Amino acid sequence: MTNINTDAIISACDTLARRLAPCEGCWTASCRFFDACMRAFDNERLPAQAITFRVFYNAPVMKLGTATIDRDGNLVCRVDDEQRTA
């Protein structure tokens, strides 16, 4: 578990969970995000550098998007473009 900032990842997962609304096919629980991050980052064969989730942002945005959390706990949130189709 080297080069993993666990405290920052916990904080990023909590922040992300507070920004989301329930949507079919999207996670909203901080513990699920944290579990997925730690499983990916702590993988012995091929550890991930970052993990991206499909999410639905709550008001006032109310749009689908993505959220990326890296090993340092940096959280990057993106909203889908209007022109993009599912």
Residue pairs with C-beta under 8 A, 6 or more apart in sequence:
1 41
1 42
3 71
4 38
4 41
4 42
4 71
5 71
5 72
5 73
6 38
7 73
8 72
8 73
8 74
9 34
9 37
9 38
9 41
9 69
9 71
9 73
10 30
10 34
10 73
11 73
12 69
12 73
12 74
12 75
13 30
13 31
13 33
13 34
13 37
13 69
14 30
15 75
16 30
16 33
16 53
16 55
16 67
16 69
16 75
16 77
17 28
17 29
17 30
17 33
19 55
19 57
19 58
19 77
20 26
20 27
20 28
20 55
20 56
20 57
20 58
21 28
21 56
21 57
21 58
21 59
21 62
22 28
22 56
23 55
23 56
23 64
25 54
26 53
26 54
26 55
26 56
26 64
27 33
27 53
27 55
28 55
33 53
33 69
36 51
36 53
37 51
37 69
40 47
40 48
40 51
41 47
41 48
41 51
41 71
48 71
49 70
49 71
50 68
50 69
50 70
50 71
51 68
51 69
52 66
52 67
52 68
53 66
53 67
53 68
53 69
54 64
54 66
55 64
55 65
55 66
55 67
55 77
56 62
56 63
56 64
56 65
57 63
57 64
57 65
57 77
57 79
61 79
63 79
63 80
64 79
64 80
64 86
65 77
65 78
65 79
65 80
66 77
66 78
66 80
67 75
67 76
67 77
67 78
68 75
68 76
68 78
69 75
